[in-house]
Amino acid sequence: MTNSVHDLGGMDNIGPVIVEENEPVFHNDWERRVFSLTLATLAAGYFRTDEIRRTIEDMPADEYLSTSYYEHWLAGLVALMLEKNVLTTSELASGKSERDEGMRLPPLPKEAAQFAMTNPLPANVDAKVQPRFKIGDRVHTRNMHPMHHTRIPRYGRDKEGVIDTLQAVFLLPDTNAYGGPDTPEHVYTVRFSYQELFGPEASPKDSLYIDMFESYLEPA
């Protein structure tokens, strides 16, 4: 959900960010496999990127906070594969397919998997959409608390900022996370003062730049 524990930005009493010196890309081989499986199934078209973000956010708070990054990926991937009927709970427990050969999904060819691992999928879409705002416009973010996936952080809601950059057109995550309908929108980089976001005690010299979908913004 949008206000679940995953939205850590601006929250207090979560503890320090532990920076591991010389941190490896993967700590264990199973992390490497989860990474590969996720990219391969995404490239095969089983789900959209925002869908796995949504299933990760659905993790219970205590489970989310007590597990690692790739454990989040694994939980989200398993939830999606069950949701999409790519596998069943009994197949997950046994590690074996229980479907007749003709009902099994074909494996992703090795070449396709290698392509998915080495060619990032573009996130923007080629859609002719007229932008509502221009650089320099003052905007106000909506005070929204939807019961669905969204990309507007809690600390950035009901705040006033200035359009700094006009980005490309992307599919709105609020609908894309559920498989559609496709809603192409402009994304803007909006500059907010620290004091606007975090109160008068924050530094008056600093600003934070946040990418915002057009649906999240209103004229100030």
Backbone as a ProteinNet text record, in pm:
[ID]
protein_1_A
[PRIMARY]
MTNSVHDLGGMDNIGPVIVEENEPVFHNDWERRVFSLTLATLAAGYFRTDEIRRTIEDMPADEYLSTSYYEHWLAGLVALMLEKNVLTTSELASGKSERDEGMRLPPLPKEAAQFAMTNPLPANVDAKVQPRFKIGDRVHTRNMHPMHHTRIPRYGRDKEGVIDTLQAVFLLPDTNAYGGPDTPEHVYTVRFSYQELFGPEASPKDSLYIDMFESYLEPA
[TERTIARY]
82.9	0	87	29.1	107.7	169.9	101.9	154.3	217.9	264.2	324.4	466.2	526.9	655.3	767.5	747.8	854.6	889.1	793.5	815	890.5	1022.2	1104.1	1147.8	1137.7	1187.4	1122	1203.1	1150.6	1102.6	1116.8	1071.3	1181.7	1142.9	1237.1	1241.1	1348	1361.2	1366.3	1419.5	1437.3	1577.9	1667.4	1805.1	1895.8	2026.1	2122.9	2129.7	2174.7	2203.3	2344.2	2352.1	2480.7	2547	2661.3	2737	2847.2	2837	2933.8	3055	3172.3	3294.7	3322.3	3352.2	3380.8	3267.2	3146	3030.1	3027.2	3012.1	3003.9	2867	2858.2	2730.5	2631.2	2677.9	2595.5	2670.9	2599.3	2660.7	2658.1	2561.3	2546.8	2501	2524.3	2485.9	2335.7	2255.5	2110.6	2063.9	2134.5	2098.5	2119.3	2227.6	2256	2144.8	2096.9	1991.7	1859.1	1828.3	1704.7	1708.5	1822.3	1838.9	1816.2	1877.3	1865.4	1722.8	1659.3	1522.1	1425.6	1445.8	1356.6	1369.3	1492.5	1511.4	1463.5	1485.5	1444	1292	1222.3	1075.6	1014.9	1080.7	1034.9	1049.9	1166.5	1190.7	1097.9	1056.3	966	822.2	795.7	663.6	564.2	613	520.7	460.2	531.6	482.2	552.6	507.3	567.3	649.1	746.2	834.7	756.8	658.3	582.3	502.7	472.3	397.6	480.9	608.9	691	716.7	722.2	731.3	608.1	492.8	367.8	365.2	408.3	406.1	509.5	621.8	718.3	657.2	585	521.9	414.8	361	257.3	313.1	445.4	505.1	466.3	437.3	410.4	527.6	497.6	600.4	716.4	687.3	796.4	882.9	821.2	896.8	981.7	924.9	998.3	1121.5	1106.5	1216	1322.7	1289.9	1385.3	1450.1	1424.8	1480.9	1565.9	1648.1	1744.2	1683.2	1761.4	1716.1	1669.7	1751.9	1714.4	1610.1	1594.7	1479.9	1350.3	1355.8	1239.6	1208.5	1312.2	1293.6	1231.1	1281.5	1231.4	1084.6	1050.1	911.8	819.3	861.7	779.9	764.9	873.1	868.3	778.7	790.6	705.8	558.8	528.5	389.5	333.5	414.8	368.8	350.2	442.9	431.7	307.4	272.7	148.8	27.2	33.9	-76.8	-104.6	2.5	-10.3	-32.4	-40.7	-60.1	54.1	173.1	291.4	334	309	331.2	224.4	214.1	115.7	188.5	114.8	175.9	234.6	168.2	220.9	346.5	350.2	470.9	585.1	553.8	655.5	714	627.8	674.5	757.9	717.4	786.4	906.3	904.9	1011.3	997.4	879.6	857	725.2	722.9	600.1	499.6	374.8	267.7	173.6	213.6	129.2	164.7	64.2	90.1	186.7	262.2	366.3	311.3	193	134.9	89.7	75.2	29.3	145.1	264.7	379	422.4	465.5	517.4	654.2	682	813.4	923	1038.3	1149.5	1199.2	1250.3	1307.4	1437.6	1452.3	1577.4	1698.8	1810.1	1932.1	1969.8	1954.8	1991.6	1904.5	1775.2	1683.7	1718.4	1755.6	1794.5	1921.5	2017.7	2142.1	2114.2	2022.7	1987.8	1924.2	1835	1767	1866	1971.5	2068.8	2162.2	2179.4	2279.2	2219.4	2086.3	2021.9	1907.5	1932.8	1828.4	1704.1	1587.4	1462	1430.5	1395.3	1361.4	1233.2	1233.4	1115.5	1018.7	1070.4	983.5	907.3	799.6	716.8	709.1	689	678.4	531.9	488.7	349.2	346	262.4	250	150.8	205.6	123.2	169.8	77.5	110.4	135.2	250.4	275.7	186.9	142.4	56	136.9	261.8	344.6	472	535.6	663.7	764.9	891.2	998.6	973.9	988	967.4	829.1	734.5	600.3	604.2	528.2	512.5	397.5	420.8	321.5	302	189.2	155.7	126.2	190.8	166.2	36.6	-32.4	-161	-140.9	-233.1	-231.7	-311.7	-248.3	-316.7	-267.3	-359.6	-326.8	-406.1	-377.9	-455.3	-421.6	-517.4	-495.9	-439.7	-346.4	-282.7	-140.7	-63.5	74.8	80.7	176.6	200.8	347.5	396.3	537.7	560.9	457.5	476	503	620.4	652.7	568	548.8	465.3	518.5	652.4	706.8	694.8	661.2	648.9	505.5	410.8	270.4	226.3	135.7	83	195.8	287.1	401.2	407.6	473.4	485.8	629.8	645.4	778.1	775.8	888.1	905.1	951.2	889.2	931.3	1073.2	1165.5	1304.8	1337.6	1285.3	1318.2	1196.1	1177.5	1072.9	1136.2	1093.8	1147.1	1066.1	1086.4	1015.6	875.2	806.6	673.1	687	619.7	622.9	480.6	462.9	333.4	314.1	197.2	167.2	175.6	263.2	278.3	151.1	68.5	-52.1	-145.3	-142.7	-220.7	-131.3	-8.1	83.3	114.6	111.9	142.9	38.1	-74.1	-181.7	-208.7	-111.7	-124.3	-197.8	-226.6	-295.3	-422.8	-497.6	-476.5	-354.1	-297.2	-181	-219.5	-148	-174.4	-43	-9.7	116.4	107.7	210.2	213.5	355.2	362.7	492.1	539	670.2	733.4	815.2	807.8	878.4	971.4	1089.4	1174.9	1136.1	1091.3	1041.2	1138.8	1173.5	1263.9	1182.8	1214.1	1149.7	1257.4	1226.1	1319.2	1310.6	1421.8	1422.6	1319.9	1307	1213.9	1069.2	1038.7	904.5	872.9	972.6	950.4	956.9	1053.7	1083.7	1067.6	1016.6	988.1	1092.3	1063	1150.8	1286.2	1299.3	1426.6	1526.9	1478.9	1566.8	1652.6	1757.8	1851.3	1781.5	1794.2	1732.5	1809.4	1930.1	2014.3	1992.2	1931.2	1927.5	1792.1	1798.8	1678	1684.9	1569.3	1560.5	1483.9	1535.9	1473.6	1405.8	1276.1	1198.6	1127.7	1137.9	1064.6	918.3	828.4	686.1	607.2	513.8	422	320.6	270.8	181.3	56.3	5.4	-114.8	-95.2	29.2	56.1	59.7	51.6	75.4	-47.8	-58.4	-161	-93.1	-150	-90.3	-92.1	15.9	23.2	-55.7
-118.9	0	124.9	233.3	355.5	404.3	384.9	432.6	320.7	216.8	105	140.3	48.8	76.6	93.4	51.5	64.2	210.4	303.1	445	508.7	489.5	528.1	673.4	739.1	875.6	970.1	1044.9	1142.2	1084.4	951.7	889.1	890.2	903.7	903.9	766.6	745.1	626.4	496.4	501.4	380.4	324.4	406.3	362	415.3	403.1	456.9	372.3	434.1	361.5	303	171.2	104.9	94.2	158.8	153.9	49.3	-55.5	-164.4	-131.8	-134	-103.8	-214.2	-172.8	-268.5	-369.7	-320.4	-409.8	-478.9	-611.5	-682.2	-661.7	-686.3	-675.9	-777.7	-899.4	-1005.9	-1066.1	-1085.2	-1146.1	-1298.9	-1354	-1498.5	-1532.6	-1658	-1700.6	-1693.5	-1715.5	-1711.9	-1571.4	-1468.1	-1332	-1312.4	-1367.7	-1359.5	-1428.3	-1541	-1615.6	-1538.6	-1478.3	-1399.8	-1281.8	-1215.8	-1104.6	-1151.7	-1262.8	-1315.2	-1358.7	-1428.6	-1475.1	-1358.2	-1254	-1138.4	-1069.1	-1046.1	-980.8	-1067.9	-1198.9	-1288.9	-1295.2	-1306	-1313.1	-1178.6	-1069.7	-938.1	-924.3	-964.8	-954.8	-1046.5	-1156.9	-1250.3	-1199.2	-1090.2	-1029.5	-1081.7	-1149.3	-1201.6	-1091.6	-980.3	-871.9	-742.8	-633.2	-501.9	-463.4	-376	-338.4	-285.9	-202.3	-145.5	-252.1	-363.7	-469.6	-534.5	-555.4	-616.4	-516.6	-388.4	-288.6	-297.4	-314.4	-323.6	-445.9	-561.6	-681.8	-674.1	-607.7	-587.2	-499.1	-395.8	-307	-378.4	-486.6	-561	-649.9	-658.7	-738.9	-683.3	-768.8	-720.5	-637.7	-538	-444.5	-512.9	-606	-670.1	-754.3	-816.4	-896.4	-807.5	-696.3	-604.8	-549.3	-507.1	-442.8	-541.1	-669	-767.8	-850.9	-817.1	-893.6	-803.7	-868.2	-795.7	-752.9	-677.4	-623.2	-733	-834.6	-938.8	-1034.9	-1038.3	-1109.6	-1037.4	-905.7	-829.1	-866.4	-871.2	-910.1	-1049	-1142.6	-1279.9	-1285.4	-1217	-1216.4	-1156.3	-1046.2	-983.7	-1071.9	-1138.1	-1224.8	-1345.1	-1408.7	-1524.3	-1483.7	-1370.7	-1324.1	-1301.3	-1244.2	-1218	-1346.2	-1440.2	-1565.3	-1644	-1635.5	-1698.2	-1623.4	-1491.1	-1408	-1429.9	-1445.4	-1461.8	-1607.6	-1697.2	-1839.3	-1899.9	-1843.7	-1902.7	-2025.8	-2023.8	-2140.1	-2143.7	-2255.9	-2273.8	-2290	-2281.6	-2295.7	-2435	-2536.9	-2672.9	-2691.1	-2630.2	-2635.8	-2562.4	-2451.2	-2374.7	-2457.9	-2533.9	-2615.8	-2734.8	-2796.4	-2916.3	-2885.8	-2768.5	-2734.9	-2803.8	-2863.6	-2935.6	-2891.6	-2886.3	-2851.7	-2965.5	-2931.7	-3030.6	-3022.5	-2953.9	-2934.8	-3035	-3069	-3153	-3080.3	-3158.1	-3098.3	-2991.8	-3013.5	-2916.5	-2788.6	-2791.3	-2674.7	-2595.6	-2648.7	-2581.1	-2462.7	-2358.3	-2242.7	-2275.6	-2236.3	-2266.9	-2189.9	-2253.7	-2182.8	-2068.3	-1965.4	-1852.9	-1897.6	-1881.6	-1923.5	-1855.6	-1926.5	-1874	-1739.9	-1728.5	-1604.5	-1487.6	-1516.6	-1411.5	-1368.5	-1465.7	-1432.8	-1347.7	-1383.4	-1305.6	-1164.7	-1152.6	-1020.3	-936	-998.9	-925.9	-876.8	-953.4	-917.8	-805.9	-790.3	-695	-576.1	-574.7	-464.4	-409.2	-301.6	-244.8	-208.9	-241.2	-208.5	-60.1	14.7	156.6	170.4	266.1	287.1	388	479.3	580.8	522.4	589.9	544.5	653.9	612.4	706.5	743.3	842.9	886.8	1038.5	1086.8	1230.7	1288.2	1337.2	1392.1	1535	1626.5	1767.5	1791.6	1845.6	1871.3	1981.8	1963.8	2063.1	2178.4	2149.1	2249.6	2275.1	2386.6	2421.9	2455.8	2461.8	2492.9	2630.7	2637.3	2762.1	2773.8	2689.8	2694.5	2651.9	2724	2683.1	2582.5	2473.3	2366.2	2325.4	2262	2210.4	2062.2	1980.4	1836.6	1801.1	1704.3	1663.2	1594.4	1616.5	1550.4	1420.7	1321	1198.4	1081.2	994.5	873.9	756.8	721.6	615.7	478.7	387.8	250.9	166.7	223.1	150.9	202.7	136.6	176.4	318	394.9	527.9	560.9	656.6	692.3	828.7	886.4	1013.6	983.7	1020.2	987.8	1069.2	1014.9	1083.3	1222.9	1233.6	1364	1467.7	1424	1516.6	1553.9	1515.9	1545	1674.7	1744.4	1871.1	1972.4	1978.7	2069.7	2153.8	2269.5	2359	2359.2	2351.5	2352.4	2418.1	2408.3	2472	2367.5	2368.6	2277.5	2313.3	2218	2242	2182.8	2063.1	1992.4	1918	1920	1841	1711.2	1598.7	1468.8	1408.2	1280.2	1211.7	1170.6	1094.5	1042.8	897.8	866.1	732.3	687.2	557.2	505.7	533.5	582.9	616.8	491.5	488.4	368.9	330.8	427.6	400.9	302.6	299.6	201.5	91.4	126.5	29.3	-84.9	-56.6	-158.2	-268.1	-246.2	-345.1	-399	-380.6	-431	-339.5	-218	-122.5	-72.3	14.8	57	147.2	146.8	229.2	376.6	452.3	595.9	671	712.6	785.2	927.8	969	1103.1	1158.8	1291.6	1356.6	1344.6	1336.5	1339.7	1467.4	1533.6	1659	1642.9	1702.5	1714.5	1844.6	1831.7	1947	1978.4	2106.2	2149.9	2197.6	2139.1	2177.9	2227.4	2330.5	2372.2	2271.4	2255.5	2164.9	2208.8	2338.7	2386.4	2357.1	2360.6	2327	2180.1	2095.5	1952.6	1911.5	1969.4	1916.8	2016.1	2136.4	2231	2339.4	2440	2556.9	2523.3	2407.3	2371.8	2322.2	2287.5	2235.5	2347.4	2308.3	2405	2494.6	2627.5	2718.7	2725.2	2668.2	2675.8	2559.6	2451.6	2328.1	2305.6	2233.8	2195.9	2047.5	1989.8	1849.6	1842.4	1766.3	1752.2	1614.7	1614.5	1490.9	1479.6	1363.1	1338.3	1310.3	1383.6	1374.2	1351.1	1258	1240.4	1354	1385.4	1500.1	1487.1	1365.1	1345.9	1388.7	1396.6	1432.2	1583.1	1660.6	1804.7	1886.6	2000.4	2100.6	2236.9	2333.2	2468	2528.2	2594.3	2654.9	2785.2
0	0	0	-43	-58.8	71.4	185.6	312.3	393.8	326.6	398.5	441.8	514.7	578.4	476.6	352.9	252.7	225.3	247.9	217.4	333.8	335.2	449.7	446.6	331.8	319.6	418.4	491.9	586	717.6	737.6	861.8	966.4	1092.7	1204	1271.4	1350.5	1435.7	1356.7	1234.3	1154.6	1173.8	1227.4	1246.9	1138.8	1159.2	1062.5	936.3	828.4	705.2	718.2	717.3	733	596.2	581.2	456.2	471.4	393	400.1	313.2	371.6	297.7	196.6	72.9	-34.9	-51.7	-46.2	-55.4	-191.4	-195	-322.9	-387.2	-516.9	-586.1	-530.3	-506.8	-449.1	-331.1	-221.6	-104.6	-111.2	-183.9	-195.2	-336.9	-376.1	-510.6	-532.1	-424.8	-443.4	-481	-437	-475.9	-625.5	-677.4	-820.1	-900.4	-849.6	-918.9	-915.5	-801.6	-791.6	-888.4	-895.7	-989.1	-1132.3	-1168.1	-1304.1	-1334.5	-1242.2	-1262.8	-1280.7	-1201.9	-1209.6	-1345	-1389.2	-1518.8	-1633.7	-1622.4	-1730.1	-1741.9	-1629.2	-1634.1	-1673.2	-1634.8	-1678.8	-1829.2	-1882	-2026.2	-2104.8	-2043.5	-2110.4	-2113.2	-2043	-2047.7	-1946.8	-1842.2	-1741.5	-1655.3	-1641.4	-1556.7	-1595.1	-1535.8	-1556.5	-1433	-1453	-1342.8	-1223.3	-1246.8	-1135.6	-1060.5	-1127	-1059.3	-949.2	-973.9	-868.8	-756.6	-788.1	-681.2	-591.2	-653.8	-578.2	-487.1	-535.8	-452.7	-340.5	-364.2	-256.3	-146.9	-187.9	-90.6	-8.5	-61.3	10	120	131.6	237.9	375.1	472.8	608.8	661.2	742.8	788.2	857.8	950.2	1023.6	931	830.3	734.5	644.6	601.3	512.9	583	708.8	781.2	827.6	832.6	884.1	774.5	648.7	537.6	449	367	285.2	152.4	76.9	-51.4	-146.4	-164.7	-260.1	-202.7	-73.4	-16.5	-52.6	-61.5	-109.4	-254.8	-336.4	-476.9	-486.8	-406.9	-412.6	-369.6	-262	-215.5	-320.4	-381.8	-485.8	-607.9	-648.6	-766.1	-743	-626.3	-595.4	-593.4	-530.4	-525.1	-664.9	-753.5	-890	-969.3	-955.4	-1029.4	-986.1	-859.3	-811.2	-864.2	-859.9	-907.4	-1055.2	-1134.2	-1279.1	-1320.3	-1220.8	-1246.4	-1327.5	-1310.1	-1371.3	-1291.4	-1159.4	-1074.6	-966.8	-899.1	-791.4	-659.1	-550.4	-418.4	-399.2	-452.2	-438.2	-523.5	-641.3	-723.5	-654.8	-591.1	-519.3	-405.6	-335.1	-223.6	-270.5	-382.3	-429.7	-518.6	-583.2	-676.2	-809.6	-835.7	-960.9	-1023.5	-1156.1	-1227.1	-1216.6	-1191	-1181.3	-1300.7	-1404.6	-1520.2	-1629.7	-1707.5	-1823.7	-1915.6	-1990.7	-2074	-2166.6	-2221.6	-2312.8	-2245.5	-2111.2	-2036.1	-1974.2	-1986	-1926	-2011.9	-1944.9	-2017.3	-2073.3	-2196.2	-2254	-2181.3	-2163.7	-2098.4	-2185.1	-2118.5	-2191.3	-2255.6	-2386.9	-2452	-2389.6	-2389.7	-2329.8	-2390.5	-2522.5	-2590.9	-2544.6	-2524	-2477.2	-2335.6	-2252.1	-2114.8	-2113.4	-2197.7	-2205.5	-2255.5	-2352.6	-2404	-2293.9	-2216.1	-2108	-2003.1	-1979.1	-1876.7	-1921.3	-2052.7	-2102.9	-2176.5	-2193.2	-2264	-2178.6	-2106.2	-2020.9	-2101.7	-2045.3	-2111.2	-2089.4	-2194.1	-2174.4	-2092.6	-2002.5	-1918.1	-1978.5	-2061.3	-2120.1	-2238.8	-2277.6	-2389.1	-2494.5	-2618.3	-2729.5	-2748	-2674.3	-2680.3	-2693.7	-2781.3	-2803.3	-2702.7	-2592.2	-2484.7	-2458.5	-2459	-2435.5	-2287.1	-2248.4	-2106.6	-2052.4	-1930.9	-1866.9	-1808.1	-1768.2	-1701.9	-1782.6	-1751.1	-1815.3	-1707.9	-1747.3	-1653.9	-1591.2	-1460.1	-1387	-1324.9	-1364.9	-1306.5	-1160	-1077.1	-938.1	-932.4	-863.1	-854.6	-709.1	-686	-553.4	-568.1	-485.1	-493.8	-422.1	-475.5	-419.5	-284.3	-195.1	-64.6	-78.7	-137.3	-174.4	-90.2	-54.4	22	-35.7	-160.8	-225.4	-167.9	-177.3	-131.8	-244.9	-318.8	-426.5	-441.1	-526	-549.9	-606.8	-560.7	-614.5	-595.4	-671.6	-663.7	-598.9	-540.8	-471.5	-324.2	-272.7	-133.3	-36.6	82.8	181.8	215.5	229	268.2	157.3	34.1	-77.3	-110.9	-27.8	-56	11.6	-56	-4.9	15.7	-82.6	-75.2	-202.2	-191.4	-305.6	-355.8	-488.5	-548.2	-684.7	-755.6	-886.1	-986.6	-1106.1	-1212.1	-1255	-1242	-1279.4	-1416	-1444.8	-1567.9	-1619.3	-1749.3	-1812.7	-1861.1	-1803.6	-1840.1	-1954.9	-1980.3	-2088.2	-2043.4	-2129.5	-2099.9	-2053.3	-1943	-1885.2	-1854.7	-1832.6	-1790.8	-1642.4	-1606.3	-1468	-1380.6	-1280.9	-1197.8	-1122.7	-1089.8	-1012.7	-1082.9	-1216.3	-1291.5	-1348.2	-1384.1	-1443.5	-1346.7	-1217.1	-1116.4	-1109.6	-1174.5	-1174.2	-1314.3	-1403.2	-1538.4	-1633.2	-1593.4	-1678.7	-1613.2	-1680.8	-1819.4	-1834.9	-1955.2	-1981.8	-1977.4	-1896	-1882.7	-1900.2	-2023.1	-2044	-1991.3	-1918.2	-1860.1	-1864	-1864.3	-1849.3	-1704.1	-1689.3	-1557.8	-1549.9	-1435.7	-1413.2	-1293.5	-1302.6	-1185.5	-1116.2	-992.1	-916.1	-803.3	-791.5	-685.1	-564.7	-448.5	-322.9	-226.5	-151.3	-47	67.6	138.2	253.5	357.7	376.8	478.1	438.3	308.7	263.9	294.1	276.7	297.1	443.6	517.6	649.8	763.5	733.6	839.4	856.2	939.2	953.8	1015.6	1082.3	1143.5	1038.8	920	815.1	756.9	685.8	628.6	526.2	540.2	443	311.3	307.2	187.9	92.1	139	61.3	-6.3	-117.3	-191.6	-224.5	-252.3	-292	-423.2	-516.2	-647.9	-655.3	-684.3	-687.1	-821.7	-884.6	-1008.2	-975.6	-1041	-1013	-1142.1	-1137.2	-1248.9	-1250.6	-1369.8	-1386.7	-1298.7	-1280	-1198.6	-1054.4	-1010.9	-870.8	-849.7	-957.3	-948	-984	-918.1	-947.6	-956.4	-1029.9	-1031.1	-891.5	-854.1	-720.6	-718.3
[MASK]
++++++++++++++++++++++++++++++++++++++++++++++++++++++++++++++++++++++++++++++++++++++++++++++++++++++++++++++++++++++++++++++++++++++++++++++++++++++++++++++++++++++++++++++++++++++++++++++++++++++++++++++++++++++++++++

